[in-house]
Amino acid sequence: MAKFIGQLLFELLWDLAWRQLHAIIWRMMQKADAWLASKKLGRRTTVVVGLLLGLAAWGIWPLLAWLLAN
């Protein structure tokens, strides 16, 4: 019974952390999108900034996996 309660608590906390992380990333994407849309940037600049933001987001997942594994 204690193992079940422990697993349940862990799953609840994991789900809460996952939702918070997702919400933070979603807000960051919305702010970046609004910033890119509001500025009078050239097409090339917008593409470069968008690609850099995408690469930064892509690098977060392996970093999180590494931190959770260690």
VONUNU-244224 format. One line per field, with one value per atom (N, C-alpha, C, CB): residue number from 1; residue in three letters; atom name; z negated, y negated, x. Coordinates in pm, 1 decimal. Glycine has a CB too. Example, Ala and Ser with C-alpha at 12.3 -4.5 7.8 and 13.67 -1.06 7.14 Angstrom:
% VONUNU-244224
i [1, 1, 1, 1, 2, 2, 2, 2]
aa [ALA, ALA, ALA, ALA, SER, SER, SER, SER]
at [N, CA, C, CB, N, CA, C, CB]
up [-780.0, -780.0, -780.0, -904.6, -708.0, -714.0, -787.0, -572.5]
north [569.0, 450.0, 330.0, 447.3, 225.0, 106.0, -3.0, 59.8]
east [1319.0, 1230.0, 1320.0, 1130.8, 1285.0, 1367.0, 1290.0, 1408.4]
END
This chain:
% VONUNU-244224
i [1, 1, 1, 1, 2, 2, 2, 2, 3, 3, 3, 3, 4, 4, 4, 4, 5, 5, 5, 5, 6, 6, 6, 6, 7, 7, 7, 7, 8, 8, 8, 8, 9, 9, 9, 9, 10, 10, 10, 10, 11, 11, 11, 11, 12, 12, 12, 12, 13, 13, 13, 13, 14, 14, 14, 14, 15, 15, 15, 15, 16, 16, 16, 16, 17, 17, 17, 17, 18, 18, 18, 18, 19, 19, 19, 19, 20, 20, 20, 20, 21, 21, 21, 21, 22, 22, 22, 22, 23, 23, 23, 23, 24, 24, 24, 24, 25, 25, 25, 25, 26, 26, 26, 26, 27, 27, 27, 27, 28, 28, 28, 28, 29, 29, 29, 29, 30, 30, 30, 30, 31, 31, 31, 31, 32, 32, 32, 32, 33, 33, 33, 33, 34, 34, 34, 34, 35, 35, 35, 35, 36, 36, 36, 36, 37, 37, 37, 37, 38, 38, 38, 38, 39, 39, 39, 39, 40, 40, 40, 40, 41, 41, 41, 41, 42, 42, 42, 42, 43, 43, 43, 43, 44, 44, 44, 44, 45, 45, 45, 45, 46, 46, 46, 46, 47, 47, 47, 47, 48, 48, 48, 48, 49, 49, 49, 49, 50, 50, 50, 50, 51, 51, 51, 51, 52, 52, 52, 52, 53, 53, 53, 53, 54, 54, 54, 54, 55, 55, 55, 55, 56, 56, 56, 56, 57, 57, 57, 57, 58, 58, 58, 58, 59, 59, 59, 59, 60, 60, 60, 60, 61, 61, 61, 61, 62, 62, 62, 62, 63, 63, 63, 63, 64, 64, 64, 64, 65, 65, 65, 65, 66, 66, 66, 66, 67, 67, 67, 67, 68, 68, 68, 68, 69, 69, 69, 69, 70, 70, 70, 70]
aa [MET, MET, MET, MET, ALA, ALA, ALA, ALA, LYS, LYS, LYS, LYS, PHE, PHE, PHE, PHE, ILE, ILE, ILE, ILE, GLY, GLY, GLY, GLY, GLN, GLN, GLN, GLN, LEU, LEU, LEU, LEU, LEU, LEU, LEU, LEU, PHE, PHE, PHE, PHE, GLU, GLU, GLU, GLU, LEU, LEU, LEU, LEU, LEU, LEU, LEU, LEU, TRP, TRP, TRP, TRP, ASP, ASP, ASP, ASP, LEU, LEU, LEU, LEU, ALA, ALA, ALA, ALA, TRP, TRP, TRP, TRP, ARG, ARG, ARG, ARG, GLN, GLN, GLN, GLN, LEU, LEU, LEU, LEU, HIS, HIS, HIS, HIS, ALA, ALA, ALA, ALA, ILE, ILE, ILE, ILE, ILE, ILE, ILE, ILE, TRP, TRP, TRP, TRP, ARG, ARG, ARG, ARG, MET, MET, MET, MET, MET, MET, MET, MET, GLN, GLN, GLN, GLN, LYS, LYS, LYS, LYS, ALA, ALA, ALA, ALA, ASP, ASP, ASP, ASP, ALA, ALA, ALA, ALA, TRP, TRP, TRP, TRP, LEU, LEU, LEU, LEU, ALA, ALA, ALA, ALA, SER, SER, SER, SER, LYS, LYS, LYS, LYS, LYS, LYS, LYS, LYS, LEU, LEU, LEU, LEU, GLY, GLY, GLY, GLY, ARG, ARG, ARG, ARG, ARG, ARG, ARG, ARG, THR, THR, THR, THR, THR, THR, THR, THR, VAL, VAL, VAL, VAL, VAL, VAL, VAL, VAL, VAL, VAL, VAL, VAL, GLY, GLY, GLY, GLY, LEU, LEU, LEU, LEU, LEU, LEU, LEU, LEU, LEU, LEU, LEU, LEU, GLY, GLY, GLY, GLY, LEU, LEU, LEU, LEU, ALA, ALA, ALA, ALA, ALA, ALA, ALA, ALA, TRP, TRP, TRP, TRP, GLY, GLY, GLY, GLY, ILE, ILE, ILE, ILE, TRP, TRP, TRP, TRP, PRO, PRO, PRO, PRO, LEU, LEU, LEU, LEU, LEU, LEU, LEU, LEU, ALA, ALA, ALA, ALA, TRP, TRP, TRP, TRP, LEU, LEU, LEU, LEU, LEU, LEU, LEU, LEU, ALA, ALA, ALA, ALA, ASN, ASN, ASN, ASN]
at [N, CA, C, CB, N, CA, C, CB, N, CA, C, CB, N, CA, C, CB, N, CA, C, CB, N, CA, C, CB, N, CA, C, CB, N, CA, C, CB, N, CA, C, CB, N, CA, C, CB, N, CA, C, CB, N, CA, C, CB, N, CA, C, CB, N, CA, C, CB, N, CA, C, CB, N, CA, C, CB, N, CA, C, CB, N, CA, C, CB, N, CA, C, CB, N, CA, C, CB, N, CA, C, CB, N, CA, C, CB, N, CA, C, CB, N, CA, C, CB, N, CA, C, CB, N, CA, C, CB, N, CA, C, CB, N, CA, C, CB, N, CA, C, CB, N, CA, C, CB, N, CA, C, CB, N, CA, C, CB, N, CA, C, CB, N, CA, C, CB, N, CA, C, CB, N, CA, C, CB, N, CA, C, CB, N, CA, C, CB, N, CA, C, CB, N, CA, C, CB, N, CA, C, CB, N, CA, C, CB, N, CA, C, CB, N, CA, C, CB, N, CA, C, CB, N, CA, C, CB, N, CA, C, CB, N, CA, C, CB, N, CA, C, CB, N, CA, C, CB, N, CA, C, CB, N, CA, C, CB, N, CA, C, CB, N, CA, C, CB, N, CA, C, CB, N, CA, C, CB, N, CA, C, CB, N, CA, C, CB, N, CA, C, CB, N, CA, C, CB, N, CA, C, CB, N, CA, C, CB, N, CA, C, CB, N, CA, C, CB, N, CA, C, CB, N, CA, C, CB, N, CA, C, CB, N, CA, C, CB, N, CA, C, CB, N, CA, C, CB]
up [0.0, 0.0, 0.0, -120.8, -78.4, -84.4, 50.1, -193.5, 118.8, 251.2, 349.6, 303.3, 341.7, 430.1, 403.6, 410.7, 277.8, 242.0, 288.5, 88.4, 271.0, 316.2, 466.3, 273.8, 540.4, 686.1, 729.9, 749.7, 664.2, 696.3, 671.5, 614.4, 557.1, 525.1, 627.0, 383.4, 662.9, 761.9, 895.9, 779.0, 940.4, 1067.6, 1064.7, 1101.8, 953.5, 941.8, 948.1, 810.5, 875.3, 878.1, 1015.4, 772.2, 1079.3, 1213.8, 1312.2, 1261.2, 1303.5, 1392.1, 1367.4, 1372.9, 1243.2, 1210.5, 1265.7, 1058.7, 1246.8, 1298.8, 1450.7, 1252.6, 1516.2, 1662.4, 1712.8, 1711.9, 1646.0, 1686.3, 1668.4, 1605.2, 1557.2, 1533.7, 1637.9, 1393.9, 1668.7, 1770.9, 1906.3, 1780.5, 1940.0, 2066.8, 2071.8, 2087.2, 1960.8, 1955.1, 1970.7, 1822.2, 1908.2, 1919.2, 2063.1, 1825.0, 2124.4, 2263.3, 2355.7, 2308.7, 2331.3, 2414.7, 2402.7, 2374.7, 2281.0, 2263.1, 2330.3, 2113.8, 2322.7, 2389.0, 2540.5, 2354.8, 2595.4, 2739.7, 2779.7, 2783.0, 2698.0, 2728.5, 2724.0, 2630.7, 2624.8, 2615.0, 2731.9, 2481.3, 2768.7, 2882.3, 3011.1, 2895.3, 3027.4, 3147.2, 3153.1, 3150.6, 3039.7, 3036.5, 3064.5, 2900.3, 3010.8, 3034.9, 3181.9, 2949.1, 3242.3, 3384.2, 3471.6, 3426.4, 3432.4, 3512.0, 3495.2, 3473.7, 3378.8, 3354.2, 3411.1, 3206.4, 3416.8, 3466.1, 3618.5, 3417.1, 3669.1, 3814.1, 3857.8, 3857.3, 3844.7, 3881.3, 4026.3, 3787.2, 4086.8, 4221.8, 4221.6, 4286.7, 4338.0, 4349.5, 4307.7, 4493.1, 4349.8, 4317.4, 4166.7, 4392.7, 4104.6, 3960.1, 3884.7, 3914.6, 3927.1, 3862.8, 3873.5, 3924.6, 3990.5, 4008.7, 3920.0, 4156.5, 3915.2, 3833.4, 3685.7, 3856.2, 3637.8, 3496.9, 3466.4, 3462.1, 3554.6, 3536.0, 3531.2, 3646.6, 3619.2, 3617.8, 3490.1, 3739.6, 3444.3, 3320.0, 3200.1, 3297.3, 3196.9, 3089.4, 3096.3, 3096.3, 3216.4, 3232.9, 3187.9, 3376.3, 3222.0, 3177.9, 3026.2, 3244.8, 2967.9, 2822.2, 2756.1, 2777.7, 2810.2, 2754.6, 2775.2, 2819.0, 2888.3, 2916.0, 2819.0, 3061.3, 2776.6, 2684.1, 2541.3, 2689.3, 2508.1, 2371.5, 2337.1, 2353.6, 2429.9, 2399.7, 2365.7, 2517.0, 2444.2, 2402.0, 2270.1, 2509.4, 2245.4, 2119.2, 2002.3, 2120.7, 2016.8, 1910.6, 1889.0, 1944.2, 1999.3, 1986.0, 1914.7, 2124.2, 1946.6, 1882.5, 1733.7, 1950.6, 1701.2, 1561.1, 1481.2, 1551.0, 1542.3, 1472.1, 1457.7, 1544.8, 1551.0, 1545.2, 1440.8, 1681.9, 1411.7, 1314.8, 1178.6, 1362.0]
north [119.3, 0.0, -125.7, 0.2, -123.7, -239.1, -262.6, -219.9, -155.0, -167.1, -231.0, -27.9, -187.9, -243.5, -393.0, -168.7, -430.7, -572.7, -652.7, -589.4, -596.5, -664.4, -683.7, -587.1, -580.5, -592.6, -693.1, -456.8, -690.3, -784.7, -928.1, -753.8, -951.3, -1085.0, -1129.0, -1087.8, -1039.0, -1071.4, -1107.3, -954.1, -1028.3, -1056.3, -1190.1, -944.1, -1220.8, -1349.9, -1466.0, -1356.3, -1453.6, -1559.8, -1571.4, -1534.7, -1457.4, -1458.8, -1527.4, -1314.9, -1495.5, -1557.3, -1707.6, -1492.9, -1749.1, -1891.3, -1962.3, -1911.4, -1902.3, -1962.9, -1970.1, -1883.4, -1866.0, -1864.0, -1973.8, -1726.5, -1990.2, -2095.7, -2234.5, -2085.1, -2255.8, -2385.3, -2414.7, -2390.9, -2314.8, -2332.2, -2362.8, -2206.6, -2290.8, -2314.1, -2455.1, -2210.5, -2500.8, -2635.2, -2741.7, -2655.6, -2719.9, -2817.0, -2825.4, -2778.8, -2710.7, -2708.9, -2771.5, -2564.5, -2742.8, -2799.5, -2952.4, -2740.8, -3004.1, -3149.8, -3211.5, -3185.5, -3143.5, -3194.5, -3199.8, -3106.4, -3096.9, -3094.9, -3205.2, -2958.4, -3227.7, -3333.6, -3470.7, -3328.9, -3493.2, -3622.1, -3642.1, -3632.5, -3536.6, -3547.2, -3572.2, -3419.6, -3504.2, -3523.3, -3665.7, -3421.2, -3714.8, -3851.9, -3952.0, -3882.1, -3927.0, -4016.9, -4017.2, -3976.7, -3899.3, -3892.1, -3956.9, -3746.4, -3943.5, -4000.8, -4152.3, -3936.6, -4204.4, -4347.2, -4431.1, -4372.2, -4376.4, -4452.2, -4458.4, -4389.0, -4563.8, -4578.4, -4521.1, -4727.7, -4390.0, -4321.7, -4275.5, -4202.2, -4263.7, -4210.7, -4061.9, -4237.3, -4010.9, -3869.4, -3782.2, -3836.1, -3818.6, -3739.9, -3740.8, -3794.6, -3856.8, -3867.0, -3783.1, -4012.9, -3787.2, -3708.0, -3559.3, -3738.7, -3514.7, -3373.1, -3333.6, -3343.5, -3416.7, -3385.3, -3379.6, -3489.3, -3477.4, -3478.8, -3358.8, -3611.0, -3327.8, -3210.5, -3081.3, -3202.8, -3067.8, -2948.1, -2939.0, -2946.6, -3052.1, -3051.6, -3014.6, -3188.5, -3066.8, -3029.6, -2881.5, -3114.0, -2829.9, -2687.7, -2601.2, -2657.6, -2641.5, -2566.2, -2571.0, -2620.8, -2686.0, -2697.5, -2605.8, -2844.2, -2603.3, -2515.3, -2369.5, -2544.2, -2337.4, -2199.6, -2154.5, -2185.5, -2246.0, -2212.3, -2195.6, -2316.0, -2246.0, -2235.0, -2090.2, -2323.0, -2016.0, -1879.3, -1785.5, -1823.2, -1782.2, -1695.6, -1739.7, -1693.5, -1870.7, -1919.8, -1873.7, -2072.7, -1882.1, -1836.3, -1685.7, -1871.5, -1610.3, -1465.2, -1433.2, -1397.0, -1506.2, -1482.6, -1515.9, -1564.9, -1628.3, -1668.2, -1568.6, -1808.5, -1517.4, -1421.8, -1285.9, -1405.6, -1252.4, -1122.9, -1123.4, -1087.9, -1240.1, -1246.4, -1288.1, -1341.3]
east [82.5, 0.0, 86.9, -93.8, 194.7, 283.6, 350.9, 388.9, 386.2, 448.3, 349.7, 494.5, 223.9, 120.6, 101.8, -13.4, 94.3, 77.5, 198.7, 57.7, 317.5, 438.6, 440.0, 561.0, 402.5, 397.5, 292.1, 369.4, 177.5, 71.1, 115.7, -53.9, 180.6, 230.8, 335.3, 290.4, 426.0, 528.0, 464.4, 624.8, 366.0, 299.9, 226.2, 202.6, 162.9, 93.3, 191.8, 13.2, 303.1, 403.3, 467.9, 510.0, 493.8, 552.5, 457.9, 584.0, 328.8, 230.8, 222.5, 93.1, 225.6, 222.5, 345.4, 213.5, 463.5, 586.5, 582.7, 710.0, 534.2, 526.0, 432.8, 477.6, 319.8, 225.5, 286.4, 95.4, 357.1, 418.8, 525.6, 478.8, 607.6, 710.7, 647.4, 799.1, 542.2, 473.1, 415.5, 361.5, 357.3, 299.1, 407.8, 223.1, 522.6, 632.4, 681.8, 748.9, 702.4, 750.2, 646.6, 781.8, 518.9, 412.9, 411.1, 275.5, 425.4, 427.9, 550.1, 426.7, 663.9, 784.0, 762.9, 906.5, 700.6, 675.7, 578.8, 620.7, 476.6, 380.6, 446.9, 263.1, 532.1, 600.3, 697.2, 675.7, 768.6, 860.9, 783.9, 946.5, 671.7, 590.3, 534.8, 475.3, 485.5, 433.5, 544.7, 368.2, 664.5, 777.2, 815.7, 897.4, 821.7, 857.0, 750.0, 877.7, 624.1, 515.8, 506.7, 383.4, 543.9, 527.0, 641.0, 515.1, 758.1, 873.2, 870.5, 1005.6, 924.6, 936.9, 1070.9, 923.6, 1080.7, 1203.5, 1194.8, 1230.0, 1309.2, 1312.4, 1282.4, 1447.5, 1251.0, 1218.0, 1336.6, 1175.4, 1455.5, 1574.7, 1600.1, 1697.8, 1585.0, 1605.9, 1504.3, 1597.5, 1379.1, 1274.8, 1304.6, 1138.6, 1348.8, 1381.5, 1499.2, 1413.9, 1602.4, 1720.0, 1683.3, 1831.0, 1608.2, 1568.3, 1478.6, 1495.4, 1385.3, 1299.7, 1379.1, 1197.4, 1478.6, 1562.4, 1645.4, 1654.1, 1697.6, 1774.8, 1687.5, 1839.5, 1565.0, 1473.2, 1438.5, 1345.5, 1419.8, 1392.2, 1507.9, 1359.6, 1630.5, 1747.9, 1762.9, 1874.3, 1732.7, 1740.8, 1637.8, 1718.7, 1516.4, 1413.0, 1450.8, 1276.1, 1511.0, 1550.1, 1659.2, 1598.5, 1744.3, 1851.3, 1805.3, 1956.1, 1686.4, 1635.4, 1602.4, 1511.2, 1543.0, 1498.4, 1613.6, 1421.4, 1721.5, 1833.5, 1895.7, 1940.9, 1898.2, 1952.4, 1866.5, 1962.2, 1735.3, 1646.1, 1660.8, 1499.9, 1670.7, 1687.8, 1818.2, 1684.8, 1924.5, 2052.9, 2046.6, 2162.2, 1981.4, 1970.2, 1885.6, 1909.9, 1779.4, 1695.7, 1764.9, 1563.2, 1851.9, 1921.7, 2032.2, 1980.4, 2088.1, 2199.6, 2154.6, 2305.7]
END
